[in-house]
Amino acid sequence: MKETFYTVRAPLDARIALLADLHEDSGQDILASLRAQKPDLIAVAGDLIMVRRPEHTVYKMESVPQVLGLLAACTEIAPVFVSLGNHERLLCERDLEMIRSTGVTLLDDAYVQHGPFVIGGLTSFSRRDYQDVKKRWYPDALYPKSSNEKEALLPQPDVSWLNAFAKQEGFKILLSHHPEYYFLQYPFLADLPIDLVLSGHAHGGQVRLFRALFAPGQGLFPKYTEGVFAGPHGSLVITKGCGNSRSRGVPRLFNPPETVYIDLRK
Ligand SMILES: [Fe+2]
């Protein structure tokens, strides 16, 4: 597990840990890193799980106890805030309750005040699509097979709450699993007065050969796969992801997982 440190100018000093794309990893090395680095808060920007439907258990989150265990262990280190990525699209209400029961604050298109911070979580458009199709065509199925985006009525994330979030007093942090929402795709989060947007999803370009070769949502030779990017109002920080998920069908070639620490400095 690589540790990556970034410094971002802010009106206050704090250390934020950024995790994303765990993809069902139990994260024991992540916990060791968090215990050593002592962040003030832990942001988990989506894709805790793989979207595969559970085989032997009723609920998806019951099939990944290691993920619930990792979240619970993280809450003993610092307050934890979780947003939902594209792989969380199939989760039902009971699954979300199980995530909350670990002690984390789940931000499903919502925000909360936390000390000097206002922390929001923008849910992946993919979840909106899937849940919309499920409600419309498969109301009785727990995890219907179809997530056919062509059938979906609402192919965008729910941005209806973002203006209210952006008007809040305090240092605003938005967990947005998709980095492409910042500069590339509607809505352009860079246009909103948000101090810090935290993303994952691109897996550092998945395959790297001198540079990132591909990222979901950005295609070939993606620009936004890791690092800090300055916007007109704040910054975007993207992690390459911290799940060692080669064995789970998500390739990582020449591209080790990382835990990112963002030091806010006056
Ligand atoms: Fe993702």
py3Dmol code that shows the C-alpha trace and the ligand (Angstrom):
import py3Dmol

protein = """\
ATOM      1  CA  MET A   1       0.000   0.000   0.000  1.00  0.00           C
ATOM      2  CA  LYS A   2       1.414   3.290  -1.122  1.00  0.00           C
ATOM      3  CA  GLU A   3       0.767   6.445   0.886  1.00  0.00           C
ATOM      4  CA  THR A   4       0.404   9.660  -1.120  1.00  0.00           C
ATOM      5  CA  PHE A   5       0.452  13.101   0.505  1.00  0.00           C
ATOM      6  CA  TYR A   6      -0.913  16.303  -1.010  1.00  0.00           C
ATOM      7  CA  THR A   7      -1.056  19.788   0.491  1.00  0.00           C
ATOM      8  CA  VAL A   8      -3.970  22.103  -0.251  1.00  0.00           C
ATOM      9  CA  ARG A   9      -4.242  25.749   0.885  1.00  0.00           C
ATOM     10  CA  ALA A  10      -7.168  26.326   3.240  1.00  0.00           C
ATOM     11  CA  PRO A  11      -8.265  28.684   6.014  1.00  0.00           C
ATOM     12  CA  LEU A  12      -7.625  25.930   8.576  1.00  0.00           C
ATOM     13  CA  ASP A  13      -5.174  23.110   9.263  1.00  0.00           C
ATOM     14  CA  ALA A  14      -6.432  19.539   9.061  1.00  0.00           C
ATOM     15  CA  ARG A  15      -5.532  16.146   7.613  1.00  0.00           C
ATOM     16  CA  ILE A  16      -8.092  14.320   5.479  1.00  0.00           C
ATOM     17  CA  ALA A  17      -7.677  10.691   4.425  1.00  0.00           C
ATOM     18  CA  LEU A  18      -9.196   9.863   1.041  1.00  0.00           C
ATOM     19  CA  LEU A  19     -10.170   6.278   0.263  1.00  0.00           C
ATOM     20  CA  ALA A  20     -12.065   5.079  -2.812  1.00  0.00           C
ATOM     21  CA  ASP A  21     -12.488   2.024  -5.012  1.00  0.00           C
ATOM     22  CA  LEU A  22     -11.982  -0.555  -2.269  1.00  0.00           C
ATOM     23  CA  HIS A  23     -13.960  -3.025  -4.374  1.00  0.00           C
ATOM     24  CA  GLU A  24     -14.496  -5.452  -1.479  1.00  0.00           C
ATOM     25  CA  ASP A  25     -10.906  -5.344  -0.274  1.00  0.00           C
ATOM     26  CA  SER A  26     -10.634  -5.987   3.471  1.00  0.00           C
ATOM     27  CA  GLY A  27      -8.137  -3.119   3.687  1.00  0.00           C
ATOM     28  CA  GLN A  28      -5.934  -4.296   6.568  1.00  0.00           C
ATOM     29  CA  ASP A  29      -2.955  -2.339   5.195  1.00  0.00           C
ATOM     30  CA  ILE A  30      -5.197   0.714   4.840  1.00  0.00           C
ATOM     31  CA  LEU A  31      -6.090   0.497   8.536  1.00  0.00           C
ATOM     32  CA  ALA A  32      -2.406   0.303   9.485  1.00  0.00           C
ATOM     33  CA  SER A  33      -1.730   3.417   7.411  1.00  0.00           C
ATOM     34  CA  LEU A  34      -4.694   5.316   8.913  1.00  0.00           C
ATOM     35  CA  ARG A  35      -3.627   4.449  12.460  1.00  0.00           C
ATOM     36  CA  ALA A  36      -0.126   5.761  11.754  1.00  0.00           C
ATOM     37  CA  GLN A  37      -1.148   8.919   9.887  1.00  0.00           C
ATOM     38  CA  LYS A  38      -3.969   9.969  12.255  1.00  0.00           C
ATOM     39  CA  PRO A  39      -6.282  11.891   9.910  1.00  0.00           C
ATOM     40  CA  ASP A  40      -8.899  14.266  11.346  1.00  0.00           C
ATOM     41  CA  LEU A  41     -11.519  12.748   9.105  1.00  0.00           C
ATOM     42  CA  ILE A  42     -11.787   9.910   6.608  1.00  0.00           C
ATOM     43  CA  ALA A  43     -13.583  10.389   3.276  1.00  0.00           C
ATOM     44  CA  VAL A  44     -14.648   7.266   1.360  1.00  0.00           C
ATOM     45  CA  ALA A  45     -15.581   8.384  -2.147  1.00  0.00           C
ATOM     46  CA  GLY A  46     -17.498   5.383  -3.455  1.00  0.00           C
ATOM     47  CA  ASP A  47     -17.055   1.880  -4.853  1.00  0.00           C
ATOM     48  CA  LEU A  48     -16.759   0.023  -1.574  1.00  0.00           C
ATOM     49  CA  ILE A  49     -18.002  -3.102  -3.324  1.00  0.00           C
ATOM     50  CA  MET A  50     -18.193  -4.869  -6.680  1.00  0.00           C
ATOM     51  CA  VAL A  51     -21.559  -4.616  -8.378  1.00  0.00           C
ATOM     52  CA  ARG A  52     -21.911  -8.427  -8.594  1.00  0.00           C
ATOM     53  CA  ARG A  53     -25.166  -9.619  -7.071  1.00  0.00           C
ATOM     54  CA  PRO A  54     -24.841 -11.769  -3.914  1.00  0.00           C
ATOM     55  CA  GLU A  55     -24.932 -15.533  -4.435  1.00  0.00           C
ATOM     56  CA  HIS A  56     -25.611 -17.074  -1.041  1.00  0.00           C
ATOM     57  CA  THR A  57     -26.945 -14.296   1.120  1.00  0.00           C
ATOM     58  CA  VAL A  58     -30.126 -12.273   1.081  1.00  0.00           C
ATOM     59  CA  TYR A  59     -28.532  -8.845   1.125  1.00  0.00           C
ATOM     60  CA  LYS A  60     -25.481  -7.694  -0.794  1.00  0.00           C
ATOM     61  CA  MET A  61     -23.797  -6.048   2.198  1.00  0.00           C
ATOM     62  CA  GLU A  62     -24.152  -9.299   4.183  1.00  0.00           C
ATOM     63  CA  SER A  63     -22.042 -10.954   1.503  1.00  0.00           C
ATOM     64  CA  VAL A  64     -19.135  -8.559   2.123  1.00  0.00           C
ATOM     65  CA  PRO A  65     -18.632  -8.551   5.927  1.00  0.00           C
ATOM     66  CA  GLN A  66     -15.012  -7.488   5.404  1.00  0.00           C
ATOM     67  CA  VAL A  67     -16.222  -4.154   4.001  1.00  0.00           C
ATOM     68  CA  LEU A  68     -18.524  -3.512   6.968  1.00  0.00           C
ATOM     69  CA  GLY A  69     -15.684  -4.524   9.302  1.00  0.00           C
ATOM     70  CA  LEU A  70     -13.285  -2.121   7.623  1.00  0.00           C
ATOM     71  CA  LEU A  71     -15.741   0.783   7.890  1.00  0.00           C
ATOM     72  CA  ALA A  72     -16.389   0.045  11.566  1.00  0.00           C
ATOM     73  CA  ALA A  73     -12.631  -0.082  12.235  1.00  0.00           C
ATOM     74  CA  CYS A  74     -12.144   3.238  10.414  1.00  0.00           C
ATOM     75  CA  THR A  75     -14.690   4.921  12.709  1.00  0.00           C
ATOM     76  CA  GLU A  76     -12.453   4.104  15.670  1.00  0.00           C
ATOM     77  CA  ILE A  77      -9.688   6.187  14.055  1.00  0.00           C
ATOM     78  CA  ALA A  78     -11.635   9.266  12.896  1.00  0.00           C
ATOM     79  CA  PRO A  79     -15.141  10.308  11.776  1.00  0.00           C
ATOM     80  CA  VAL A  80     -15.926   8.597   8.464  1.00  0.00           C
ATOM     81  CA  PHE A  81     -18.012  10.009   5.594  1.00  0.00           C
ATOM     82  CA  VAL A  82     -19.094   7.740   2.734  1.00  0.00           C
ATOM     83  CA  SER A  83     -20.559   8.534  -0.688  1.00  0.00           C
ATOM     84  CA  LEU A  84     -21.900   6.065  -3.253  1.00  0.00           C
ATOM     85  CA  GLY A  85     -20.182   5.079  -6.501  1.00  0.00           C
ATOM     86  CA  ASN A  86     -21.339   3.276  -9.608  1.00  0.00           C
ATOM     87  CA  HIS A  87     -20.709  -0.147  -8.019  1.00  0.00           C
ATOM     88  CA  GLU A  88     -23.125   0.710  -5.209  1.00  0.00           C
ATOM     89  CA  ARG A  89     -25.958   1.058  -7.708  1.00  0.00           C
ATOM     90  CA  LEU A  90     -27.722  -2.168  -6.795  1.00  0.00           C
ATOM     91  CA  LEU A  91     -27.791  -1.604  -3.015  1.00  0.00           C
ATOM     92  CA  CYS A  92     -31.263  -1.571  -1.459  1.00  0.00           C
ATOM     93  CA  GLU A  93     -32.363   0.429   1.599  1.00  0.00           C
ATOM     94  CA  ARG A  94     -31.472  -2.438   3.960  1.00  0.00           C
ATOM     95  CA  ASP A  95     -27.931  -2.468   2.542  1.00  0.00           C
ATOM     96  CA  LEU A  96     -27.611   1.268   3.146  1.00  0.00           C
ATOM     97  CA  GLU A  97     -28.800   0.742   6.733  1.00  0.00           C
ATOM     98  CA  MET A  98     -26.054  -1.866   7.209  1.00  0.00           C
ATOM     99  CA  ILE A  99     -23.462   0.643   6.019  1.00  0.00           C
ATOM    100  CA  ARG A 100     -24.842   3.264   8.432  1.00  0.00           C
ATOM    101  CA  SER A 101     -24.831   0.761  11.294  1.00  0.00           C
ATOM    102  CA  THR A 102     -21.009   0.669  11.163  1.00  0.00           C
ATOM    103  CA  GLY A 103     -21.010   4.218  12.522  1.00  0.00           C
ATOM    104  CA  VAL A 104     -20.133   6.058   9.305  1.00  0.00           C
ATOM    105  CA  THR A 105     -22.096   9.026   7.985  1.00  0.00           C
ATOM    106  CA  LEU A 106     -23.567   7.960   4.653  1.00  0.00           C
ATOM    107  CA  LEU A 107     -24.030  10.917   2.305  1.00  0.00           C
ATOM    108  CA  ASP A 108     -26.438   9.814  -0.431  1.00  0.00           C
ATOM    109  CA  ASP A 109     -26.993  13.096  -2.291  1.00  0.00           C
ATOM    110  CA  ALA A 110     -26.876  14.919   1.041  1.00  0.00           C
ATOM    111  CA  TYR A 111     -24.593  17.043   3.200  1.00  0.00           C
ATOM    112  CA  VAL A 112     -23.850  17.531   6.880  1.00  0.00           C
ATOM    113  CA  GLN A 113     -22.062  20.092   9.016  1.00  0.00           C
ATOM    114  CA  HIS A 114     -19.035  18.677  10.828  1.00  0.00           C
ATOM    115  CA  GLY A 115     -17.150  21.252  12.903  1.00  0.00           C
ATOM    116  CA  PRO A 116     -15.701  23.830  10.488  1.00  0.00           C
ATOM    117  CA  PHE A 117     -16.551  21.588   7.513  1.00  0.00           C
ATOM    118  CA  VAL A 118     -19.636  21.073   5.404  1.00  0.00           C
ATOM    119  CA  ILE A 119     -19.319  17.627   3.854  1.00  0.00           C
ATOM    120  CA  GLY A 120     -21.475  16.443   0.960  1.00  0.00           C
ATOM    121  CA  GLY A 121     -21.750  13.203  -1.003  1.00  0.00           C
ATOM    122  CA  LEU A 122     -22.821  13.187  -4.663  1.00  0.00           C
ATOM    123  CA  THR A 123     -24.158   9.760  -5.620  1.00  0.00           C
ATOM    124  CA  SER A 124     -23.108   8.251  -8.961  1.00  0.00           C
ATOM    125  CA  PHE A 125     -25.562   8.743 -11.834  1.00  0.00           C
ATOM    126  CA  SER A 126     -25.336   4.998 -12.313  1.00  0.00           C
ATOM    127  CA  ARG A 127     -27.211   4.340  -9.052  1.00  0.00           C
ATOM    128  CA  ARG A 128     -29.973   6.712 -10.081  1.00  0.00           C
ATOM    129  CA  ASP A 129     -30.281   4.870 -13.400  1.00  0.00           C
ATOM    130  CA  TYR A 130     -30.392   1.431 -11.846  1.00  0.00           C
ATOM    131  CA  GLN A 131     -32.841   2.330  -9.072  1.00  0.00           C
ATOM    132  CA  ASP A 132     -35.059   4.085 -11.588  1.00  0.00           C
ATOM    133  CA  VAL A 133     -35.163   1.037 -13.894  1.00  0.00           C
ATOM    134  CA  LYS A 134     -35.742  -1.231 -10.899  1.00  0.00           C
ATOM    135  CA  LYS A 135     -38.704   0.805  -9.680  1.00  0.00           C
ATOM    136  CA  ARG A 136     -40.191   1.030 -13.149  1.00  0.00           C
ATOM    137  CA  TRP A 137     -39.720  -2.501 -14.486  1.00  0.00           C
ATOM    138  CA  TYR A 138     -38.748  -4.814 -11.603  1.00  0.00           C
ATOM    139  CA  PRO A 139     -40.503  -3.449  -8.491  1.00  0.00           C
ATOM    140  CA  ASP A 140     -40.556  -6.835  -6.730  1.00  0.00           C
ATOM    141  CA  ALA A 141     -36.953  -7.858  -7.364  1.00  0.00           C
ATOM    142  CA  LEU A 142     -34.267  -7.162  -4.777  1.00  0.00           C
ATOM    143  CA  TYR A 143     -31.349  -6.945  -7.213  1.00  0.00           C
ATOM    144  CA  PRO A 144     -32.728  -7.164 -10.776  1.00  0.00           C
ATOM    145  CA  LYS A 145     -30.236  -8.097 -13.439  1.00  0.00           C
ATOM    146  CA  SER A 146     -30.970  -5.202 -15.733  1.00  0.00           C
ATOM    147  CA  SER A 147     -29.260  -1.896 -15.323  1.00  0.00           C
ATOM    148  CA  ASN A 148     -29.792  -0.987 -18.931  1.00  0.00           C
ATOM    149  CA  GLU A 149     -28.996   2.699 -19.063  1.00  0.00           C
ATOM    150  CA  LYS A 150     -31.025   3.128 -22.254  1.00  0.00           C
ATOM    151  CA  GLU A 151     -34.155   2.337 -20.246  1.00  0.00           C
ATOM    152  CA  ALA A 152     -33.358   4.871 -17.580  1.00  0.00           C
ATOM    153  CA  LEU A 153     -35.311   8.075 -17.299  1.00  0.00           C
ATOM    154  CA  LEU A 154     -32.692  10.070 -15.416  1.00  0.00           C
ATOM    155  CA  PRO A 155     -29.191   9.497 -16.787  1.00  0.00           C
ATOM    156  CA  GLN A 156     -27.596  12.237 -14.636  1.00  0.00           C
ATOM    157  CA  PRO A 157     -26.691  12.512 -10.983  1.00  0.00           C
ATOM    158  CA  ASP A 158     -29.112  14.321  -8.690  1.00  0.00           C
ATOM    159  CA  VAL A 159     -27.720  17.849  -8.644  1.00  0.00           C
ATOM    160  CA  SER A 160     -30.852  19.459  -7.176  1.00  0.00           C
ATOM    161  CA  TRP A 161     -29.231  19.846  -3.729  1.00  0.00           C
ATOM    162  CA  LEU A 162     -25.797  21.098  -4.835  1.00  0.00           C
ATOM    163  CA  ASN A 163     -26.614  24.818  -4.944  1.00  0.00           C
ATOM    164  CA  ALA A 164     -27.888  24.746  -1.347  1.00  0.00           C
ATOM    165  CA  PHE A 165     -24.752  22.832  -0.325  1.00  0.00           C
ATOM    166  CA  ALA A 166     -22.472  25.313  -2.079  1.00  0.00           C
ATOM    167  CA  LYS A 167     -24.126  28.237  -0.243  1.00  0.00           C
ATOM    168  CA  GLN A 168     -23.376  26.840   3.219  1.00  0.00           C
ATOM    169  CA  GLU A 169     -20.939  28.605   5.555  1.00  0.00           C
ATOM    170  CA  GLY A 170     -17.759  26.638   6.227  1.00  0.00           C
ATOM    171  CA  PHE A 171     -15.084  24.726   4.334  1.00  0.00           C
ATOM    172  CA  LYS A 172     -17.029  22.715   1.800  1.00  0.00           C
ATOM    173  CA  ILE A 173     -15.857  19.218   0.885  1.00  0.00           C
ATOM    174  CA  LEU A 174     -17.758  17.188  -1.703  1.00  0.00           C
ATOM    175  CA  LEU A 175     -17.225  13.465  -2.149  1.00  0.00           C
ATOM    176  CA  SER A 176     -17.933  12.796  -5.822  1.00  0.00           C
ATOM    177  CA  HIS A 177     -16.936   9.324  -6.950  1.00  0.00           C
ATOM    178  CA  HIS A 178     -16.738  10.500 -10.577  1.00  0.00           C
ATOM    179  CA  PRO A 179     -13.894  12.996 -11.243  1.00  0.00           C
ATOM    180  CA  GLU A 180     -15.302  13.708 -14.699  1.00  0.00           C
ATOM    181  CA  TYR A 181     -18.122  15.706 -13.060  1.00  0.00           C
ATOM    182  CA  TYR A 182     -15.556  18.354 -12.119  1.00  0.00           C
ATOM    183  CA  PHE A 183     -14.438  19.560 -15.566  1.00  0.00           C
ATOM    184  CA  LEU A 184     -15.805  17.222 -18.224  1.00  0.00           C
ATOM    185  CA  GLN A 185     -19.431  16.249 -17.712  1.00  0.00           C
ATOM    186  CA  TYR A 186     -22.614  17.871 -16.565  1.00  0.00           C
ATOM    187  CA  PRO A 187     -22.719  19.133 -13.896  1.00  0.00           C
ATOM    188  CA  PHE A 188     -19.405  20.975 -13.902  1.00  0.00           C
ATOM    189  CA  LEU A 189     -18.646  20.937 -10.225  1.00  0.00           C
ATOM    190  CA  ALA A 190     -15.750  23.342 -10.833  1.00  0.00           C
ATOM    191  CA  ASP A 191     -18.303  26.096 -11.464  1.00  0.00           C
ATOM    192  CA  LEU A 192     -19.680  25.835  -7.924  1.00  0.00           C
ATOM    193  CA  PRO A 193     -17.968  27.464  -4.921  1.00  0.00           C
ATOM    194  CA  ILE A 194     -16.856  24.158  -3.391  1.00  0.00           C
ATOM    195  CA  ASP A 195     -13.468  24.219  -1.639  1.00  0.00           C
ATOM    196  CA  LEU A 196     -12.479  20.617  -2.155  1.00  0.00           C
ATOM    197  CA  VAL A 197     -13.887  17.834  -4.330  1.00  0.00           C
ATOM    198  CA  LEU A 198     -12.655  14.300  -3.591  1.00  0.00           C
ATOM    199  CA  SER A 199     -12.898  11.621  -6.286  1.00  0.00           C
ATOM    200  CA  GLY A 200     -11.792   8.151  -7.331  1.00  0.00           C
ATOM    201  CA  HIS A 201     -13.256   5.874 -10.024  1.00  0.00           C
ATOM    202  CA  ALA A 202     -10.484   6.319 -12.616  1.00  0.00           C
ATOM    203  CA  HIS A 203      -8.205   3.785 -10.887  1.00  0.00           C
ATOM    204  CA  GLY A 204      -5.216   5.900 -11.847  1.00  0.00           C
ATOM    205  CA  GLY A 205      -5.881   5.035 -15.457  1.00  0.00           C
ATOM    206  CA  GLN A 206      -6.194   1.275 -14.662  1.00  0.00           C
ATOM    207  CA  VAL A 207      -3.240   0.400 -16.881  1.00  0.00           C
ATOM    208  CA  ARG A 208      -0.194   2.672 -16.810  1.00  0.00           C
ATOM    209  CA  LEU A 209       2.691   2.674 -19.222  1.00  0.00           C
ATOM    210  CA  PHE A 210       4.505   5.987 -18.605  1.00  0.00           C
ATOM    211  CA  ARG A 211       1.023   7.545 -18.422  1.00  0.00           C
ATOM    212  CA  ALA A 212      -2.600   6.563 -17.825  1.00  0.00           C
ATOM    213  CA  LEU A 213      -3.956   4.621 -20.792  1.00  0.00           C
ATOM    214  CA  PHE A 214      -7.646   4.304 -19.979  1.00  0.00           C
ATOM    215  CA  ALA A 215     -10.197   5.361 -17.377  1.00  0.00           C
ATOM    216  CA  PRO A 216     -13.923   4.624 -17.115  1.00  0.00           C
ATOM    217  CA  GLY A 217     -15.904   7.754 -17.961  1.00  0.00           C
ATOM    218  CA  GLN A 218     -12.916   9.333 -19.755  1.00  0.00           C
ATOM    219  CA  GLY A 219     -11.844   6.748 -22.325  1.00  0.00           C
ATOM    220  CA  LEU A 220      -8.332   6.527 -23.778  1.00  0.00           C
ATOM    221  CA  PHE A 221      -5.471   8.678 -22.455  1.00  0.00           C
ATOM    222  CA  PRO A 222      -7.567  10.177 -19.651  1.00  0.00           C
ATOM    223  CA  LYS A 223      -6.463  13.445 -18.084  1.00  0.00           C
ATOM    224  CA  TYR A 224      -8.054  13.194 -14.651  1.00  0.00           C
ATOM    225  CA  THR A 225      -6.875   9.975 -13.025  1.00  0.00           C
ATOM    226  CA  GLU A 226      -4.789  11.035 -10.006  1.00  0.00           C
ATOM    227  CA  GLY A 227      -3.434  14.076  -8.227  1.00  0.00           C
ATOM    228  CA  VAL A 228      -4.564  17.609  -7.426  1.00  0.00           C
ATOM    229  CA  PHE A 229      -6.237  19.870 -10.004  1.00  0.00           C
ATOM    230  CA  ALA A 230      -6.947  23.555  -9.419  1.00  0.00           C
ATOM    231  CA  GLY A 231     -10.405  24.823 -10.322  1.00  0.00           C
ATOM    232  CA  PRO A 232     -11.731  28.388 -10.339  1.00  0.00           C
ATOM    233  CA  HIS A 233     -13.064  28.091  -6.760  1.00  0.00           C
ATOM    234  CA  GLY A 234     -11.229  25.197  -5.161  1.00  0.00           C
ATOM    235  CA  SER A 235      -9.411  21.962  -5.881  1.00  0.00           C
ATOM    236  CA  LEU A 236     -10.153  18.481  -7.118  1.00  0.00           C
ATOM    237  CA  VAL A 237      -8.170  15.610  -5.589  1.00  0.00           C
ATOM    238  CA  ILE A 238      -8.341  12.195  -7.259  1.00  0.00           C
ATOM    239  CA  THR A 239      -7.069   8.993  -5.725  1.00  0.00           C
ATOM    240  CA  LYS A 240      -5.908   6.059  -7.822  1.00  0.00           C
ATOM    241  CA  GLY A 241      -7.961   3.922  -5.432  1.00  0.00           C
ATOM    242  CA  CYS A 242      -6.996   1.745  -2.524  1.00  0.00           C
ATOM    243  CA  GLY A 243      -8.421  -1.675  -3.313  1.00  0.00           C
ATOM    244  CA  ASN A 244      -6.008  -4.294  -4.553  1.00  0.00           C
ATOM    245  CA  SER A 245      -8.683  -5.522  -6.896  1.00  0.00           C
ATOM    246  CA  ARG A 246      -6.783  -7.370  -9.636  1.00  0.00           C
ATOM    247  CA  SER A 247      -8.332 -10.632  -8.513  1.00  0.00           C
ATOM    248  CA  ARG A 248     -11.811  -9.082  -8.550  1.00  0.00           C
ATOM    249  CA  GLY A 249     -11.944  -8.234 -12.230  1.00  0.00           C
ATOM    250  CA  VAL A 250     -10.711  -4.636 -12.092  1.00  0.00           C
ATOM    251  CA  PRO A 251      -7.278  -4.470 -13.703  1.00  0.00           C
ATOM    252  CA  ARG A 252      -4.416  -2.509 -12.162  1.00  0.00           C
ATOM    253  CA  LEU A 253      -1.238  -2.817 -14.183  1.00  0.00           C
ATOM    254  CA  PHE A 254       1.938  -0.906 -13.152  1.00  0.00           C
ATOM    255  CA  ASN A 255      -0.450   0.994 -10.954  1.00  0.00           C
ATOM    256  CA  PRO A 256      -0.321   0.148  -7.227  1.00  0.00           C
ATOM    257  CA  PRO A 257      -3.208   1.091  -4.917  1.00  0.00           C
ATOM    258  CA  GLU A 258      -2.750   4.087  -2.651  1.00  0.00           C
ATOM    259  CA  THR A 259      -4.136   5.777   0.431  1.00  0.00           C
ATOM    260  CA  VAL A 260      -4.211   9.539  -0.069  1.00  0.00           C
ATOM    261  CA  TYR A 261      -3.731  12.115   2.679  1.00  0.00           C
ATOM    262  CA  ILE A 262      -4.634  15.729   2.030  1.00  0.00           C
ATOM    263  CA  ASP A 263      -3.075  18.193   4.429  1.00  0.00           C
ATOM    264  CA  LEU A 264      -5.057  21.417   4.576  1.00  0.00           C
ATOM    265  CA  ARG A 265      -2.628  24.210   5.456  1.00  0.00           C
ATOM    266  CA  LYS A 266      -3.152  27.887   6.207  1.00  0.00           C
TER     267      LYS A 266
END
"""
ligand_1 = """\
1
LIG
Fe -16.255 3.616 -10.045
"""
view = py3Dmol.view(width=600, height=400)
view.addModel(protein, "pdb")
view.setStyle({"model": 0}, {"cartoon": {"style": "trace"}})
view.addModel(ligand_1, "xyz")
view.setStyle({"model": 1}, {"stick": {}})
view.zoomTo()
view.show()
